Amino acid sequence: MKSWLRFLIRASGAAPLWLLHGLGAAVGALLWRVPNKQRRLTLWHLDHCLPELGAGERERIARASLGHMFKAVLEAPALWFGRRRRLERWLDDPAAARQVEALRAQGRGVIWLCPHIGAWELAGLFCSAHGPMTSLYKPQKGTVDAIMYDGRTRLGARLVPTTGAGVKALLAALRNQEMIGILPDHDPPRGAGVYAPLFGMTAHTTELVTKLAARSGAPVWFCIAERLPRGRGYRFHLSPAPADIADPQTGVAALNRGVEAVIRALPEQYWWAYERYRHQPDGQPNPYRLAATSES
């Protein structure tokens, strides 16, 4: 069965992008029409994170976000195992490539932040296509881990686990003037983060980016791969993190401000169904449980 799973995933990588994205949009449309956890979480986050938008606009973003969530799943095999020439075409962005080279030329390494927005798997591949890259990732189980590992290292990236040894490897890469990649918008395990505001709410946030930036002096930038309509490919958006991201006192809040900014620029393609606020300070309730109770 595991060999069949590997075969099916690799085979699906040959499908045209318009078909994969079309199927993702169709699954998202179905989820919008029936009660389910992903729909509820997406609407809850938009109501609380972007309350300044009208109800109709938030619903429009929610519908699109559900579709993009499944586009991310279905496009991954194409990015990881599809034709090399097609991948190179998707990665071809001369302006963004020049920016990467300019950052590398500073000789301090680069910390790339790729949140769960747009085609974040492609964003990681784009960075690794321009030089030595070490990325932090959470190992999965069995065949899934092997498939993910093969795909993410396709262009030469080195993957290290979310452990002390993995963090040491990231710092060593920066000291060698190489690039590293981190997903900055996950909820880290308790004890591995601090609380900082995100869209006006308390969010358990990693300190790793701030600590690495402070110790290495490396520039910190966001890399976003926007999906273009009707499977036409992708567009890359590179932007610097807030200037105080390396500050021990304000750096974690600065990280979240940067995450907010890139989400606000492309809210339809963010993964709003992720339970980002589930860990709260001691004595504070899980907001998702409160929401579920109020709905029942």
Contacts in CASP RR format, 6 or more apart in sequence:
PFRMAT RR
TARGET T0000
AUTHOR 0000-0000-0000
METHOD contacts of the structure
MODEL  1
MKSWLRFLIRASGAAPLWLLHGLGAAVGALLWRVPNKQRRLTLWHLDHCL
PELGAGERERIARASLGHMFKAVLEAPALWFGRRRRLERWLDDPAAARQV
EALRAQGRGVIWLCPHIGAWELAGLFCSAHGPMTSLYKPQKGTVDAIMYD
GRTRLGARLVPTTGAGVKALLAALRNQEMIGILPDHDPPRGAGVYAPLFG
MTAHTTELVTKLAARSGAPVWFCIAERLPRGRGYRFHLSPAPADIADPQT
GVAALNRGVEAVIRALPEQYWWAYERYRHQPDGQPNPYRLAATSES
2 142 0 8 1.000
2 143 0 8 1.000
5 143 0 8 1.000
5 147 0 8 1.000
6 143 0 8 1.000
6 146 0 8 1.000
6 147 0 8 1.000
9 77 0 8 1.000
9 81 0 8 1.000
9 147 0 8 1.000
10 77 0 8 1.000
10 81 0 8 1.000
12 20 0 8 1.000
12 74 0 8 1.000
12 77 0 8 1.000
12 78 0 8 1.000
13 77 0 8 1.000
13 78 0 8 1.000
13 80 0 8 1.000
13 81 0 8 1.000
13 82 0 8 1.000
14 78 0 8 1.000
14 82 0 8 1.000
14 83 0 8 1.000
15 77 0 8 1.000
15 78 0 8 1.000
17 75 0 8 1.000
17 78 0 8 1.000
17 231 0 8 1.000
17 233 0 8 1.000
18 230 0 8 1.000
18 231 0 8 1.000
18 232 0 8 1.000
20 71 0 8 1.000
20 74 0 8 1.000
20 75 0 8 1.000
20 78 0 8 1.000
21 71 0 8 1.000
21 74 0 8 1.000
21 75 0 8 1.000
21 227 0 8 1.000
21 230 0 8 1.000
21 231 0 8 1.000
22 71 0 8 1.000
22 231 0 8 1.000
23 70 0 8 1.000
23 74 0 8 1.000
24 67 0 8 1.000
24 70 0 8 1.000
24 71 0 8 1.000
24 73 0 8 1.000
24 74 0 8 1.000
25 67 0 8 1.000
25 70 0 8 1.000
25 71 0 8 1.000
27 66 0 8 1.000
27 67 0 8 1.000
27 70 0 8 1.000
28 63 0 8 1.000
28 66 0 8 1.000
28 67 0 8 1.000
28 69 0 8 1.000
28 70 0 8 1.000
29 63 0 8 1.000
29 66 0 8 1.000
29 67 0 8 1.000
31 38 0 8 1.000
31 39 0 8 1.000
31 66 0 8 1.000
31 67 0 8 1.000
32 39 0 8 1.000
32 62 0 8 1.000
32 63 0 8 1.000
32 66 0 8 1.000
37 273 0 8 1.000
38 66 0 8 1.000
38 69 0 8 1.000
38 273 0 8 1.000
39 62 0 8 1.000
39 66 0 8 1.000
40 291 0 8 1.000
40 292 0 8 1.000
40 295 0 8 1.000
41 272 0 8 1.000
41 273 0 8 1.000
41 274 0 8 1.000
41 275 0 8 1.000
41 288 0 8 1.000
42 62 0 8 1.000
42 65 0 8 1.000
42 66 0 8 1.000
42 272 0 8 1.000
42 273 0 8 1.000
43 58 0 8 1.000
43 59 0 8 1.000
43 62 0 8 1.000
44 288 0 8 1.000
44 291 0 8 1.000
45 272 0 8 1.000
45 273 0 8 1.000
45 276 0 8 1.000
46 53 0 8 1.000
46 58 0 8 1.000
46 61 0 8 1.000
46 62 0 8 1.000
46 267 0 8 1.000
46 272 0 8 1.000
47 58 0 8 1.000
48 199 0 8 1.000
48 201 0 8 1.000
49 199 0 8 1.000
49 200 0 8 1.000
49 201 0 8 1.000
50 58 0 8 1.000
50 61 0 8 1.000
50 199 0 8 1.000
50 264 0 8 1.000
50 267 0 8 1.000
53 61 0 8 1.000
60 268 0 8 1.000
61 267 0 8 1.000
61 268 0 8 1.000
61 272 0 8 1.000
62 272 0 8 1.000
64 268 0 8 1.000
64 269 0 8 1.000
65 267 0 8 1.000
65 268 0 8 1.000
65 269 0 8 1.000
65 270 0 8 1.000
65 271 0 8 1.000
65 272 0 8 1.000
65 273 0 8 1.000
66 273 0 8 1.000
68 118 0 8 1.000
68 227 0 8 1.000
68 268 0 8 1.000
68 269 0 8 1.000
68 270 0 8 1.000
68 271 0 8 1.000
69 271 0 8 1.000
69 273 0 8 1.000
71 119 0 8 1.000
71 227 0 8 1.000
72 118 0 8 1.000
72 119 0 8 1.000
72 120 0 8 1.000
72 121 0 8 1.000
72 271 0 8 1.000
75 119 0 8 1.000
75 121 0 8 1.000
75 122 0 8 1.000
76 121 0 8 1.000
78 86 0 8 1.000
79 87 0 8 1.000
79 90 0 8 1.000
79 119 0 8 1.000
79 121 0 8 1.000
79 122 0 8 1.000
79 125 0 8 1.000
79 151 0 8 1.000
80 121 0 8 1.000
80 147 0 8 1.000
80 150 0 8 1.000
80 151 0 8 1.000
80 152 0 8 1.000
80 154 0 8 1.000
81 150 0 8 1.000
81 151 0 8 1.000
81 154 0 8 1.000
87 125 0 8 1.000
87 154 0 8 1.000
90 122 0 8 1.000
90 233 0 8 1.000
90 234 0 8 1.000
91 122 0 8 1.000
91 125 0 8 1.000
91 126 0 8 1.000
91 129 0 8 1.000
93 126 0 8 1.000
93 235 0 8 1.000
93 236 0 8 1.000
96 126 0 8 1.000
96 236 0 8 1.000
96 237 0 8 1.000
96 238 0 8 1.000
97 130 0 8 1.000
99 238 0 8 1.000
100 110 0 8 1.000
100 127 0 8 1.000
100 130 0 8 1.000
100 238 0 8 1.000
101 130 0 8 1.000
103 109 0 8 1.000
103 110 0 8 1.000
103 219 0 8 1.000
103 221 0 8 1.000
104 110 0 8 1.000
104 130 0 8 1.000
104 131 0 8 1.000
104 177 0 8 1.000
104 179 0 8 1.000
106 219 0 8 1.000
107 177 0 8 1.000
108 174 0 8 1.000
108 177 0 8 1.000
108 216 0 8 1.000
108 217 0 8 1.000
108 218 0 8 1.000
108 219 0 8 1.000
109 173 0 8 1.000
109 174 0 8 1.000
109 177 0 8 1.000
109 178 0 8 1.000
109 179 0 8 1.000
109 180 0 8 1.000
109 216 0 8 1.000
109 218 0 8 1.000
109 219 0 8 1.000
110 127 0 8 1.000
110 179 0 8 1.000
110 180 0 8 1.000
110 218 0 8 1.000
110 219 0 8 1.000
110 220 0 8 1.000
110 221 0 8 1.000
111 174 0 8 1.000
111 179 0 8 1.000
111 180 0 8 1.000
111 181 0 8 1.000
111 182 0 8 1.000
111 209 0 8 1.000
111 212 0 8 1.000
111 213 0 8 1.000
111 216 0 8 1.000
111 218 0 8 1.000
111 219 0 8 1.000
111 220 0 8 1.000
111 221 0 8 1.000
112 123 0 8 1.000
112 124 0 8 1.000
112 127 0 8 1.000
112 133 0 8 1.000
112 179 0 8 1.000
112 180 0 8 1.000
112 181 0 8 1.000
112 182 0 8 1.000
112 221 0 8 1.000
112 222 0 8 1.000
112 223 0 8 1.000
113 181 0 8 1.000
113 182 0 8 1.000
113 183 0 8 1.000
113 184 0 8 1.000
113 209 0 8 1.000
113 220 0 8 1.000
113 221 0 8 1.000
113 222 0 8 1.000
113 223 0 8 1.000
113 241 0 8 1.000
113 255 0 8 1.000
113 259 0 8 1.000
114 120 0 8 1.000
114 123 0 8 1.000
114 124 0 8 1.000
114 127 0 8 1.000
114 181 0 8 1.000
114 182 0 8 1.000
114 183 0 8 1.000
114 184 0 8 1.000
114 222 0 8 1.000
114 223 0 8 1.000
114 224 0 8 1.000
115 183 0 8 1.000
115 184 0 8 1.000
115 185 0 8 1.000
115 222 0 8 1.000
115 224 0 8 1.000
115 259 0 8 1.000
115 262 0 8 1.000
115 263 0 8 1.000
115 270 0 8 1.000
116 183 0 8 1.000
116 185 0 8 1.000
116 186 0 8 1.000
116 270 0 8 1.000
116 271 0 8 1.000
116 274 0 8 1.000
117 224 0 8 1.000
117 262 0 8 1.000
117 263 0 8 1.000
117 266 0 8 1.000
117 269 0 8 1.000
117 270 0 8 1.000
117 271 0 8 1.000
118 224 0 8 1.000
118 225 0 8 1.000
118 226 0 8 1.000
118 227 0 8 1.000
118 266 0 8 1.000
118 269 0 8 1.000
118 270 0 8 1.000
119 225 0 8 1.000
119 226 0 8 1.000
119 227 0 8 1.000
119 234 0 8 1.000
120 183 0 8 1.000
120 225 0 8 1.000
121 152 0 8 1.000
122 225 0 8 1.000
122 234 0 8 1.000
123 223 0 8 1.000
123 224 0 8 1.000
123 225 0 8 1.000
123 236 0 8 1.000
124 133 0 8 1.000
124 135 0 8 1.000
124 152 0 8 1.000
124 157 0 8 1.000
124 181 0 8 1.000
124 223 0 8 1.000
125 152 0 8 1.000
125 154 0 8 1.000
125 155 0 8 1.000
125 157 0 8 1.000
126 223 0 8 1.000
126 225 0 8 1.000
126 236 0 8 1.000
127 133 0 8 1.000
127 157 0 8 1.000
127 179 0 8 1.000
127 181 0 8 1.000
127 223 0 8 1.000
128 135 0 8 1.000
128 155 0 8 1.000
128 156 0 8 1.000
128 157 0 8 1.000
128 179 0 8 1.000
129 155 0 8 1.000
130 179 0 8 1.000
131 178 0 8 1.000
131 179 0 8 1.000
132 158 0 8 1.000
132 173 0 8 1.000
132 176 0 8 1.000
132 178 0 8 1.000
132 179 0 8 1.000
133 156 0 8 1.000
133 157 0 8 1.000
133 158 0 8 1.000
133 173 0 8 1.000
133 178 0 8 1.000
133 179 0 8 1.000
133 180 0 8 1.000
133 181 0 8 1.000
134 157 0 8 1.000
134 158 0 8 1.000
134 159 0 8 1.000
134 160 0 8 1.000
134 169 0 8 1.000
134 170 0 8 1.000
134 173 0 8 1.000
134 178 0 8 1.000
134 179 0 8 1.000
134 180 0 8 1.000
134 181 0 8 1.000
135 152 0 8 1.000
135 157 0 8 1.000
135 158 0 8 1.000
135 159 0 8 1.000
135 160 0 8 1.000
135 180 0 8 1.000
135 181 0 8 1.000
135 182 0 8 1.000
136 159 0 8 1.000
136 160 0 8 1.000
136 161 0 8 1.000
136 162 0 8 1.000
136 166 0 8 1.000
136 167 0 8 1.000
136 170 0 8 1.000
136 180 0 8 1.000
136 181 0 8 1.000
136 182 0 8 1.000
136 183 0 8 1.000
136 208 0 8 1.000
137 148 0 8 1.000
137 152 0 8 1.000
137 159 0 8 1.000
137 160 0 8 1.000
137 161 0 8 1.000
137 162 0 8 1.000
138 161 0 8 1.000
138 162 0 8 1.000
139 145 0 8 1.000
139 161 0 8 1.000
139 162 0 8 1.000
140 148 0 8 1.000
149 159 0 8 1.000
152 159 0 8 1.000
153 159 0 8 1.000
158 169 0 8 1.000
158 173 0 8 1.000
160 166 0 8 1.000
160 169 0 8 1.000
160 170 0 8 1.000
167 208 0 8 1.000
167 212 0 8 1.000
170 180 0 8 1.000
170 181 0 8 1.000
170 182 0 8 1.000
170 208 0 8 1.000
170 212 0 8 1.000
171 212 0 8 1.000
171 215 0 8 1.000
171 216 0 8 1.000
173 179 0 8 1.000
173 180 0 8 1.000
174 180 0 8 1.000
174 212 0 8 1.000
174 215 0 8 1.000
174 216 0 8 1.000
174 217 0 8 1.000
174 218 0 8 1.000
175 216 0 8 1.000
180 212 0 8 1.000
180 218 0 8 1.000
182 206 0 8 1.000
182 208 0 8 1.000
182 209 0 8 1.000
184 206 0 8 1.000
184 209 0 8 1.000
184 255 0 8 1.000
184 259 0 8 1.000
185 259 0 8 1.000
185 274 0 8 1.000
185 276 0 8 1.000
186 206 0 8 1.000
187 203 0 8 1.000
187 204 0 8 1.000
187 275 0 8 1.000
187 276 0 8 1.000
187 277 0 8 1.000
187 278 0 8 1.000
187 279 0 8 1.000
188 204 0 8 1.000
188 205 0 8 1.000
188 206 0 8 1.000
188 208 0 8 1.000
190 204 0 8 1.000
190 279 0 8 1.000
192 206 0 8 1.000
192 207 0 8 1.000
192 208 0 8 1.000
193 204 0 8 1.000
193 205 0 8 1.000
193 206 0 8 1.000
193 207 0 8 1.000
193 252 0 8 1.000
194 204 0 8 1.000
194 205 0 8 1.000
194 207 0 8 1.000
194 252 0 8 1.000
195 202 0 8 1.000
195 203 0 8 1.000
195 204 0 8 1.000
195 205 0 8 1.000
195 280 0 8 1.000
195 281 0 8 1.000
196 202 0 8 1.000
196 203 0 8 1.000
196 205 0 8 1.000
196 252 0 8 1.000
196 253 0 8 1.000
196 255 0 8 1.000
196 256 0 8 1.000
197 203 0 8 1.000
197 253 0 8 1.000
197 256 0 8 1.000
198 205 0 8 1.000
198 256 0 8 1.000
198 259 0 8 1.000
198 260 0 8 1.000
198 276 0 8 1.000
198 277 0 8 1.000
199 260 0 8 1.000
201 277 0 8 1.000
201 287 0 8 1.000
202 277 0 8 1.000
202 280 0 8 1.000
202 281 0 8 1.000
202 284 0 8 1.000
203 256 0 8 1.000
203 276 0 8 1.000
203 277 0 8 1.000
204 277 0 8 1.000
204 279 0 8 1.000
204 280 0 8 1.000
205 252 0 8 1.000
205 255 0 8 1.000
205 256 0 8 1.000
206 252 0 8 1.000
206 255 0 8 1.000
207 252 0 8 1.000
209 220 0 8 1.000
209 241 0 8 1.000
209 245 0 8 1.000
209 255 0 8 1.000
210 245 0 8 1.000
210 246 0 8 1.000
210 247 0 8 1.000
210 248 0 8 1.000
210 251 0 8 1.000
210 252 0 8 1.000
210 254 0 8 1.000
210 255 0 8 1.000
212 218 0 8 1.000
213 220 0 8 1.000
213 245 0 8 1.000
213 246 0 8 1.000
214 246 0 8 1.000
214 247 0 8 1.000
214 248 0 8 1.000
217 246 0 8 1.000
219 240 0 8 1.000
220 240 0 8 1.000
220 241 0 8 1.000
220 245 0 8 1.000
220 246 0 8 1.000
221 238 0 8 1.000
221 239 0 8 1.000
221 240 0 8 1.000
221 241 0 8 1.000
222 237 0 8 1.000
222 238 0 8 1.000
222 239 0 8 1.000
222 240 0 8 1.000
222 241 0 8 1.000
222 258 0 8 1.000
222 262 0 8 1.000
223 236 0 8 1.000
223 237 0 8 1.000
223 238 0 8 1.000
224 236 0 8 1.000
224 237 0 8 1.000
224 238 0 8 1.000
224 239 0 8 1.000
224 262 0 8 1.000
224 265 0 8 1.000
224 266 0 8 1.000
225 234 0 8 1.000
225 235 0 8 1.000
225 236 0 8 1.000
225 237 0 8 1.000
226 234 0 8 1.000
226 235 0 8 1.000
226 236 0 8 1.000
226 237 0 8 1.000
226 266 0 8 1.000
226 269 0 8 1.000
227 233 0 8 1.000
227 234 0 8 1.000
227 269 0 8 1.000
228 234 0 8 1.000
228 235 0 8 1.000
237 262 0 8 1.000
237 265 0 8 1.000
237 266 0 8 1.000
239 261 0 8 1.000
239 262 0 8 1.000
241 254 0 8 1.000
241 255 0 8 1.000
241 258 0 8 1.000
242 251 0 8 1.000
242 254 0 8 1.000
242 255 0 8 1.000
242 257 0 8 1.000
242 258 0 8 1.000
243 254 0 8 1.000
244 250 0 8 1.000
244 251 0 8 1.000
244 254 0 8 1.000
245 251 0 8 1.000
245 254 0 8 1.000
245 255 0 8 1.000
247 254 0 8 1.000
263 270 0 8 1.000
275 288 0 8 1.000
277 287 0 8 1.000
277 288 0 8 1.000
278 286 0 8 1.000
278 287 0 8 1.000
278 288 0 8 1.000
280 286 0 8 1.000
280 287 0 8 1.000
END
